[in-house]
Amino acid sequence: MSGLRSLYEYRTHVPDHIETDERDFSDTTHVPVYVVLLPGVINIECELVDDERLLSQLKTLKSVNVDGVSVDIWWGIVEANKPQKYKWRGYKKLFRMLLALDLKIQVFMSFHEFRGDDDEDVEIPLPKWIKEIGKENRDIYFRDIHGKQNLECLTWGIDDQPVLRGRTALQVYTDFMRSFRSKFDKFFQSGGITDIQIGLGAFGELRYPANHGRSEYPSGIQFYDKYLKRCHEKAAKENGDLSWSKPPDNAGSCSREITRDDFGSKYGGGGFLEKWCSKYLIDHANKLLSMAQSVFEEAGYLSVKVSGMHWWVKPDSSPADAGFGDGYAPLISMLREYHASLNFTFGELRTLALQEIFHPEMLVSEILNAAWDDCVEVAGENTLPCYDREGYNKILELAKPRNLRFKHRSFTALTYNRLNEALLEQHNLKEFQLFVKRMHGEEAAMENWIEFDS
């Protein structure tokens, strides 16, 4: 395995910004484009919301030749009230609609909660019966050094602990996936479902919930629930130094958070905590992917969502708080074993625009290069809204690199985030149609555009 180059090496090899000129993408590789459906398309009762309006929107997407849509399968909706009592009605109706329109389906197994932005009146919690358990046992959630819980998802510390009405978290996730596989068998058989993305942590991404309120500034790694602490202490003892299992100075009084320096100086000099957290993250993904592979063995391919923690890519920092203290190489190696793809989420950001405070493009280049070097397929998803030519050109440069080293490599798919009224405005839709044509490697002259009604 080639491994990852250091961040500092990439600083000398990656330009300050990605070229976004009007490059000709005709006759380039066809990269499928999937559009993310809004979280509220299925309500908490698992009913399809406003199906006529949705059908009209989907027909518009089909008219610009998108390949398909991405659908979150929300654990908090399907298994909401009682363990192993699954509701699939709304999803069945939605999938039949998509099949009739010949739109392919990316499926995202979403084992986390969703809280919309200020302009979104949508909340999808974890199942009610999980919440009831959480009132009695607060340690089923991640917790930071101050004792504050993060309710987005369950702690990985209970992956193998039968604390969920007699089942472990892994058993709960696996039973959920088995039910889905059984209920939607005909969509697998017909090829309508093309991709199964497995939610592995906060926001569905493989990472520790390293901050509150999704701020761009880290608040310390969250491993202070009793289950993760127990695992860490056991590992520390096995390494022969009990001081590694103790919190940093003043941590007991909750006067400060763990810092980057604590990983090296307070935890054994060699970054023991950092390495342990990174290993535990990979172990969690490994166990859940193993179970998912057994469920979806004959159904498409698996993928894992990983976000670019670009705010940590600085000379004096690292993405350790998210669990990537050892970089992304161990993850890429594991994905290769499962023939799984890496769905990398990125923001349409420019290094220069951020005045060299952050280096998002350097991180993107590092991860993509490392994955392609190890023959791991890469898909992409934008995290920020994009409706303009400049933003689309940047996505195209990521999806279809002009670098000669990677001229035969490209994204296996692009997930566009997401379907909304702004995207469907006539001007924005024309730009999106042009983008889809270029992603497909088609001639994209303006005279070939479809005219849309206002």
C-alpha positions as CSV (number, residue, x, y, z in Angstrom):
1,M,0.0,0.0,0.0
2,S,1.3,3.4,-0.9
3,G,-0.2,5.1,2.1
4,L,-0.8,8.9,2.4
5,R,1.7,11.6,1.8
6,S,2.2,14.1,4.5
7,L,0.1,17.2,4.5
8,Y,3.2,19.3,4.1
9,E,4.4,17.5,1.0
10,Y,1.0,18.1,-0.5
11,R,1.4,21.8,0.3
12,T,4.2,21.9,-2.3
13,H,2.3,19.9,-4.9
14,V,-1.2,21.3,-4.8
15,P,-2.0,24.7,-6.4
16,D,-3.7,27.3,-4.3
17,H,-6.9,26.8,-6.3
18,I,-8.3,24.4,-8.8
19,E,-8.6,25.6,-12.3
20,T,-12.2,26.3,-13.3
21,D,-12.0,27.5,-16.9
22,E,-14.4,26.4,-19.5
23,R,-12.8,23.1,-20.2
24,D,-14.2,20.8,-22.9
25,F,-15.6,17.6,-21.2
26,S,-17.0,16.0,-24.4
27,D,-15.9,12.4,-24.9
28,T,-14.8,12.1,-21.2
29,T,-15.9,9.3,-18.9
30,H,-19.6,9.1,-18.1
31,V,-20.0,9.9,-14.4
32,P,-23.5,9.2,-13.1
33,V,-25.3,12.1,-11.3
34,Y,-27.6,11.3,-8.5
35,V,-29.7,14.0,-6.7
36,V,-30.4,13.8,-3.0
37,L,-34.0,14.0,-2.1
38,L,-35.1,16.2,0.8
39,P,-35.1,14.6,4.2
40,G,-38.9,15.4,4.7
41,V,-40.0,13.5,1.6
42,I,-41.0,10.6,4.0
43,N,-42.7,11.8,7.2
44,I,-42.3,10.3,10.7
45,E,-45.2,8.0,10.0
46,C,-43.4,6.6,7.0
47,E,-45.9,8.1,4.5
48,L,-44.8,9.8,1.3
49,V,-45.4,13.5,1.5
50,D,-47.1,15.4,-1.3
51,D,-46.5,12.7,-3.9
52,E,-47.9,14.8,-6.8
53,R,-45.5,17.6,-6.3
54,L,-42.6,15.2,-5.9
55,L,-43.6,13.4,-9.1
56,S,-43.5,16.7,-11.0
57,Q,-40.0,17.4,-9.5
58,L,-38.7,14.0,-10.4
59,K,-40.0,14.3,-14.0
60,T,-38.1,17.6,-14.3
61,L,-34.9,15.9,-13.0
62,K,-35.5,13.1,-15.6
63,S,-35.8,15.7,-18.3
64,V,-32.2,16.9,-17.7
65,N,-31.0,13.3,-17.8
66,V,-29.9,12.8,-14.2
67,D,-29.2,9.1,-13.6
68,G,-31.0,8.7,-10.4
69,V,-31.7,10.0,-6.8
70,S,-30.2,9.4,-3.4
71,V,-32.7,8.3,-0.7
72,D,-32.0,8.3,3.1
73,I,-33.6,5.2,4.8
74,W,-34.1,6.7,8.2
75,W,-33.8,4.3,11.1
76,G,-35.8,6.8,13.3
77,I,-38.8,6.5,10.9
78,V,-38.8,2.9,10.0
79,E,-38.2,1.4,13.4
80,A,-39.6,4.3,15.3
81,N,-41.8,2.9,18.0
82,K,-40.8,-0.7,18.9
83,P,-37.8,-2.9,18.3
84,Q,-38.0,-4.9,15.1
85,K,-41.4,-3.4,14.2
86,Y,-40.6,-1.9,10.8
87,K,-42.7,0.4,8.7
88,W,-41.9,0.6,4.9
89,R,-45.1,1.9,3.3
90,G,-43.8,5.3,2.3
91,Y,-40.5,4.0,0.9
92,K,-42.3,1.3,-1.1
93,K,-44.5,4.0,-2.8
94,L,-41.5,6.2,-3.4
95,F,-39.4,3.4,-4.9
96,R,-42.2,2.4,-7.2
97,M,-42.5,6.0,-8.4
98,L,-38.7,6.0,-9.1
99,L,-38.8,2.7,-10.9
100,A,-41.6,3.9,-13.2
101,L,-39.5,6.9,-14.1
102,D,-36.5,4.8,-14.8
103,L,-34.5,6.6,-12.1
104,K,-31.8,4.6,-10.4
105,I,-31.6,4.7,-6.6
106,Q,-28.7,5.2,-4.2
107,V,-29.7,4.0,-0.8
108,F,-28.2,5.5,2.4
109,M,-28.7,3.5,5.6
110,S,-29.1,6.5,8.0
111,F,-28.6,5.4,11.6
112,H,-28.3,9.0,12.8
113,E,-30.7,11.8,13.6
114,F,-31.4,14.8,11.3
115,R,-31.9,18.4,12.3
116,G,-32.5,20.8,9.4
117,D,-31.2,24.2,9.0
118,D,-33.0,27.3,10.3
119,D,-35.1,27.4,7.1
120,E,-36.1,23.7,7.3
121,D,-38.9,22.5,9.4
122,V,-37.8,18.9,9.4
123,E,-36.4,16.8,12.3
124,I,-35.9,13.1,12.2
125,P,-34.9,11.8,15.7
126,L,-33.5,8.4,16.6
127,P,-36.2,5.8,17.3
128,K,-38.4,6.5,20.3
129,W,-37.6,3.2,22.0
130,I,-33.9,4.2,21.7
131,K,-34.6,7.5,23.3
132,E,-36.4,5.7,26.2
133,I,-33.3,3.6,26.8
134,G,-31.2,6.7,26.7
135,K,-33.1,8.2,29.5
136,E,-32.1,5.3,31.7
137,N,-28.6,4.8,30.3
138,R,-27.0,8.1,29.2
139,D,-23.9,6.2,28.1
140,I,-25.5,4.8,24.9
141,Y,-24.5,8.2,23.4
142,F,-21.1,9.8,22.7
143,R,-20.1,12.2,25.5
144,D,-17.4,14.9,25.7
145,I,-15.0,15.7,28.5
146,H,-17.6,18.0,30.1
147,G,-20.2,15.3,30.2
148,K,-22.3,16.8,27.4
149,Q,-24.0,14.2,25.3
150,N,-24.2,14.2,21.6
151,L,-27.5,12.7,20.6
152,E,-26.9,12.4,16.8
153,C,-26.0,8.7,17.0
154,L,-25.1,5.9,19.3
155,T,-21.7,5.5,20.7
156,W,-19.5,2.8,19.1
157,G,-18.8,1.6,22.6
158,I,-22.1,-0.4,22.5
159,D,-21.4,-2.1,19.2
160,D,-20.9,-5.3,21.1
161,Q,-22.9,-4.6,24.2
162,P,-26.5,-6.0,24.5
163,V,-27.9,-2.9,26.1
164,L,-30.6,-2.2,23.5
165,R,-33.4,-4.4,24.8
166,G,-31.1,-7.4,24.7
167,R,-29.4,-6.6,21.3
168,T,-26.1,-5.0,20.6
169,A,-26.0,-1.9,18.3
170,L,-24.5,-4.0,15.6
171,Q,-27.3,-6.5,15.8
172,V,-29.9,-3.7,15.7
173,Y,-28.3,-2.2,12.5
174,T,-28.0,-5.6,10.9
175,D,-31.6,-6.6,11.6
176,F,-32.7,-3.3,10.1
177,M,-30.7,-3.9,6.9
178,R,-32.0,-7.4,6.6
179,S,-35.6,-6.2,6.8
180,F,-34.9,-3.6,4.0
181,R,-33.1,-6.2,1.8
182,S,-36.1,-8.5,2.1
183,K,-38.8,-5.9,1.6
184,F,-37.2,-4.4,-1.5
185,D,-35.8,-7.5,-3.1
186,K,-37.4,-6.8,-6.5
187,F,-35.6,-3.4,-6.7
188,F,-32.3,-5.2,-6.2
189,Q,-33.2,-7.9,-8.7
190,S,-34.2,-5.3,-11.4
191,G,-31.0,-3.3,-10.8
192,G,-33.0,-0.3,-9.7
193,I,-30.9,0.0,-6.5
194,T,-27.3,0.7,-7.5
195,D,-25.5,1.6,-4.3
196,I,-25.8,0.9,-0.6
197,Q,-24.2,3.5,1.6
198,I,-23.7,2.6,5.2
199,G,-24.1,5.2,7.9
200,L,-21.2,4.9,10.3
201,G,-21.4,7.8,12.6
202,A,-22.4,11.4,13.2
203,F,-24.3,12.9,10.2
204,G,-23.9,9.5,8.6
205,E,-20.2,10.0,8.2
206,L,-17.4,7.8,9.5
207,R,-16.1,10.1,12.3
208,Y,-16.5,10.9,15.9
209,P,-19.0,13.7,16.6
210,A,-16.1,16.0,17.3
211,N,-18.0,19.2,17.7
212,H,-21.3,20.6,18.9
213,G,-23.5,22.5,16.6
214,R,-21.4,21.4,13.6
215,S,-19.0,24.3,14.2
216,E,-15.9,24.4,12.1
217,Y,-13.8,24.5,15.3
218,P,-13.2,21.2,17.2
219,S,-14.4,20.9,20.7
220,G,-12.3,17.8,21.7
221,I,-12.8,14.2,20.8
222,Q,-15.9,12.6,22.4
223,F,-15.1,9.2,24.0
224,Y,-16.2,9.8,27.6
225,D,-19.2,7.5,27.7
226,K,-18.4,4.6,30.0
227,Y,-18.2,2.0,27.3
228,L,-15.6,3.8,25.2
229,K,-13.7,4.8,28.3
230,R,-13.6,1.2,29.5
231,C,-12.2,0.1,26.1
232,H,-9.6,2.8,26.2
233,E,-8.5,2.0,29.7
234,K,-8.2,-1.7,28.8
235,A,-6.0,-0.8,25.8
236,A,-3.9,1.5,27.9
237,K,-3.3,-1.2,30.5
238,E,-2.3,-3.6,27.7
239,N,0.3,-1.1,26.6
240,G,1.8,-1.2,30.1
241,D,1.4,2.4,31.2
242,L,-1.5,3.3,33.4
243,S,-0.8,7.0,33.1
244,W,-2.2,6.7,29.5
245,S,-5.6,5.9,30.9
246,K,-5.8,9.1,32.9
247,P,-7.4,12.3,31.7
248,P,-5.2,15.4,31.1
249,D,-4.5,17.8,33.9
250,N,-7.6,19.6,35.2
251,A,-9.9,17.4,33.1
252,G,-11.7,16.2,36.2
253,S,-12.8,19.7,36.9
254,C,-13.9,20.0,33.2
255,S,-12.0,23.3,33.0
256,R,-10.8,22.7,29.5
257,E,-11.0,20.3,26.5
258,I,-8.4,17.9,25.2
259,T,-6.1,19.7,22.8
260,R,-3.8,18.5,20.1
261,D,-0.9,18.7,22.5
262,D,-2.6,16.3,24.9
263,F,-2.6,13.6,22.3
264,G,1.2,13.6,22.2
265,S,2.3,14.8,25.7
266,K,-0.4,13.7,28.0
267,Y,-1.0,10.3,26.5
268,G,2.3,8.6,26.3
269,G,4.4,10.8,24.1
270,G,3.6,8.6,21.0
271,G,0.1,9.8,20.6
272,F,-1.5,6.7,22.2
273,L,-5.0,8.2,22.5
274,E,-4.9,9.5,19.0
275,K,-3.8,6.1,17.6
276,W,-6.4,4.2,19.8
277,C,-9.2,6.5,18.6
278,S,-8.2,6.0,15.0
279,K,-8.1,2.3,15.4
280,Y,-11.4,2.1,17.2
281,L,-13.0,4.2,14.3
282,I,-11.7,1.7,11.8
283,D,-12.7,-1.3,13.9
284,H,-16.3,0.1,14.1
285,A,-16.4,0.5,10.3
286,N,-14.9,-2.9,9.7
287,K,-17.5,-4.7,11.9
288,L,-20.5,-2.9,10.4
289,L,-19.3,-3.3,6.8
290,S,-18.7,-7.0,7.5
291,M,-22.4,-7.3,8.6
292,A,-23.6,-5.2,5.7
293,Q,-21.7,-7.3,3.2
294,S,-23.4,-10.4,4.5
295,V,-26.8,-8.8,4.0
296,F,-26.2,-7.1,0.6
297,E,-23.9,-9.7,-0.8
298,E,-25.6,-9.9,-4.2
299,A,-26.9,-6.4,-4.4
300,G,-24.7,-3.7,-5.9
301,Y,-21.8,-2.4,-4.0
302,L,-21.2,-0.8,-0.6
303,S,-19.9,2.7,0.1
304,V,-18.8,4.7,3.1
305,K,-19.3,8.5,3.5
306,V,-16.3,10.4,4.7
307,S,-16.1,14.1,5.1
308,G,-13.2,16.4,4.4
309,M,-12.3,17.9,7.8
310,H,-10.5,20.7,6.0
311,W,-10.4,23.0,9.1
312,W,-7.9,20.7,10.6
313,V,-5.6,20.6,7.6
314,K,-3.1,23.2,8.9
315,P,0.6,23.0,9.8
316,D,-0.2,23.1,13.5
317,S,-3.3,20.9,13.5
318,S,-4.8,17.6,12.3
319,P,-8.2,15.8,12.0
320,A,-7.5,13.8,15.2
321,D,-10.7,15.0,16.9
322,A,-12.7,13.3,14.2
323,G,-10.7,10.1,14.7
324,F,-8.3,10.4,11.8
325,G,-5.2,10.9,13.8
326,D,-3.5,8.2,11.7
327,G,-4.7,9.8,8.5
328,Y,-7.0,8.2,5.9
329,A,-4.7,5.3,4.9
330,P,-6.1,2.7,7.3
331,L,-9.6,3.5,6.1
332,I,-8.6,3.2,2.5
333,S,-6.9,-0.1,3.1
334,M,-10.1,-1.5,4.8
335,L,-12.4,-0.3,2.0
336,R,-10.2,-2.1,-0.5
337,E,-10.8,-5.4,1.4
338,Y,-14.6,-5.0,1.0
339,H,-14.4,-3.7,-2.5
340,A,-16.3,-0.7,-1.1
341,S,-16.1,2.8,-2.5
342,L,-15.3,6.0,-0.6
343,N,-18.0,8.7,-0.9
344,F,-16.0,11.8,-0.2
345,T,-18.0,14.9,0.8
346,F,-16.4,18.3,-0.1
347,G,-17.4,21.9,0.0
348,E,-17.0,24.3,-2.9
349,L,-14.3,26.2,-1.1
350,R,-11.1,28.0,-2.2
351,T,-7.9,28.1,-0.2
352,L,-7.2,31.7,-1.2
353,A,-10.7,32.7,-0.3
354,L,-10.1,31.4,3.2
355,Q,-6.8,33.4,3.4
356,E,-4.7,30.3,4.0
357,I,-6.4,29.6,7.3
358,F,-7.8,26.3,6.0
359,H,-6.7,24.1,3.2
360,P,-9.7,22.2,1.8
361,E,-8.3,21.6,-1.6
362,M,-5.1,20.1,-0.2
363,L,-7.1,17.6,1.9
364,V,-9.3,16.7,-1.2
365,S,-6.2,16.0,-3.2
366,E,-4.6,14.0,-0.5
367,I,-7.5,11.7,0.0
368,L,-8.4,11.3,-3.7
369,N,-4.8,10.6,-4.7
370,A,-4.4,8.0,-1.9
371,A,-7.6,6.2,-2.8
372,W,-6.9,6.0,-6.5
373,D,-3.3,4.9,-5.8
374,D,-4.8,1.9,-3.9
375,C,-7.4,1.2,-6.5
376,V,-10.3,2.2,-4.2
377,E,-13.2,3.7,-6.1
378,V,-14.2,7.3,-5.2
379,A,-17.6,9.0,-5.4
380,G,-18.3,12.5,-4.4
381,E,-20.9,14.7,-2.8
382,N,-21.1,18.5,-2.4
383,T,-21.8,19.7,1.1
384,L,-22.7,23.3,0.1
385,P,-25.4,24.5,-2.2
386,C,-24.2,24.9,-5.8
387,Y,-26.1,26.6,-8.6
388,D,-23.4,28.6,-10.5
389,R,-21.0,27.8,-13.3
390,E,-17.9,28.4,-11.2
391,G,-19.0,25.9,-8.6
392,Y,-20.0,23.3,-11.1
393,N,-16.6,23.7,-12.9
394,K,-14.8,23.0,-9.7
395,I,-16.8,19.8,-9.1
396,L,-16.0,18.7,-12.6
397,E,-12.3,19.2,-12.0
398,L,-12.5,17.0,-9.0
399,A,-14.7,14.4,-10.7
400,K,-12.6,14.3,-13.9
401,P,-9.0,15.4,-13.0
402,R,-7.0,17.0,-15.8
403,N,-3.8,15.9,-14.1
404,L,-2.0,13.5,-16.5
405,R,-1.3,11.2,-13.6
406,F,-5.0,10.6,-13.1
407,K,-6.4,11.2,-16.6
408,H,-7.9,7.8,-16.8
409,R,-9.5,8.1,-13.3
410,S,-12.7,9.8,-12.3
411,F,-15.5,9.6,-9.7
412,T,-17.7,6.6,-10.1
413,A,-20.6,8.8,-9.3
414,L,-21.5,12.3,-8.1
415,T,-24.3,12.8,-5.5
416,Y,-25.7,16.3,-5.9
417,N,-26.9,17.8,-2.7
418,R,-29.8,18.5,-3.2
419,L,-33.3,18.7,-4.8
420,N,-35.1,21.9,-3.8
421,E,-37.0,24.8,-5.3
422,A,-33.9,26.8,-5.9
423,L,-32.4,24.1,-8.1
424,L,-35.6,24.0,-10.2
425,E,-35.7,27.7,-11.0
426,Q,-35.2,28.1,-14.7
427,H,-31.8,29.7,-14.8
428,N,-30.4,27.3,-12.2
429,L,-31.9,24.3,-13.9
430,K,-30.2,25.3,-17.2
431,E,-26.9,25.5,-15.4
432,F,-27.5,22.2,-13.8
433,Q,-28.4,20.6,-17.2
434,L,-25.1,21.8,-18.6
435,F,-23.3,20.4,-15.6
436,V,-25.0,17.0,-16.1
437,K,-24.1,16.9,-19.8
438,R,-20.5,17.6,-18.9
439,M,-20.5,14.9,-16.2
440,H,-21.8,12.5,-18.8
441,G,-19.1,13.5,-21.3
442,E,-21.6,14.8,-23.8
443,E,-21.5,17.8,-26.0
444,A,-22.8,20.7,-24.0
445,A,-23.5,23.5,-26.4
446,M,-26.2,26.0,-25.3
447,E,-28.3,25.4,-28.4
448,N,-28.8,21.8,-27.2
449,W,-30.4,22.9,-23.9
450,I,-34.0,22.1,-23.1
451,E,-36.2,25.0,-22.6
452,F,-38.1,25.0,-19.3
453,D,-41.2,26.8,-18.3
454,S,-40.8,29.4,-15.6
